[in-house]
Amino acid sequence: MARNTVFTLTSGRSGTMFLCGLLRHNARNCLVVREPYLYPGNPTMFGLPIYDHLAGNLDAIRKLVKQKHETIKRYRSAVYIETSHAFLKSYWDIAPEFFPQMKVLHLIRHPLEVARSEANRETLAHRWRLPFCHYRGRDRRKYFRWALTGREPIFGSFDLEHLTLFQRYLIQWIEIENRAIAFLGRFHMTSSCMTLHTPWELKDPQVIFRLLHFLNLKPISERILLTGIQNRTPGKPTVVGDEERRQGREVVERIPARYLEIFQHAPYTSCQWSELLQK
């Protein structure tokens, strides 16, 4: 029976797959899951739950989180760790009802790199016509399964038709980070959270030892194996240049200042890129 549960506060393209591999290769007696769809009965919380969160249909989300809770309880490992980036998209404000003793990992990557990588990934999914990339909201509109809908309040200051895909993902990153800070404050989770700046801290053995200690996990050996899969987009390297910085500046100039306030404080002020999020 899984007694302890760990979720991840992060956007996509922020090292969740690499983190999953690191923990699997270095920690004892834990079940590490990146995408729960491989585990029957464990909802992924992508797709319709994202729409339901926007629409305030919390009963539908609560039903799925209850199902996730009941499924996790049946796992034999002492610790269940889910590195999926769904948490802050659909059920962050419901999860504490079912997982009051949870811990969380806050993965933070350069926002322009995240936006560029996410835009590249969605573009490739459309080009390859991958199945199940979209779902229908209860309004019958079509939405990309792994992203916010674009109808969240943070998008209200923008004309979506005139935003590039890169800009939409940058706005989404800002929203996700605001949700992370709101979650930590609302549920008094600061002491139950470890922040990891990716990708470099995921490649530092001393940081990984501290991570295992934070999660109360015993290492498999005295030597950390920096083994994980870098989930690169085929044929689309993540390159941030002058155009990305220009588009990023357009977003920062137009977004309401309240969404940028968190970047004046830790854990963001130690990041060289924090100045990109100042008006």
Secondary structure by P-SEA (a helix, b strand, c coil): cccbbbbbbccccccaaaaaaaaaaccccbbbbccccccccccccccaaaaaaaacaaaaaaaaaaaaaaaaaaccccbbbbccccccccccccccccccbbbbbbbbccaaaaaaaaaaaaaaaaaaccccccccccccccccccccccccccccccccccccaaaaaaaaaaaaaaaaaaaaaaacccccbbbbccccccccaaaaaaaaaaaccccccccccccccccccccccccccaaaaaaaaaaaacccccccccccccccccccccccccc
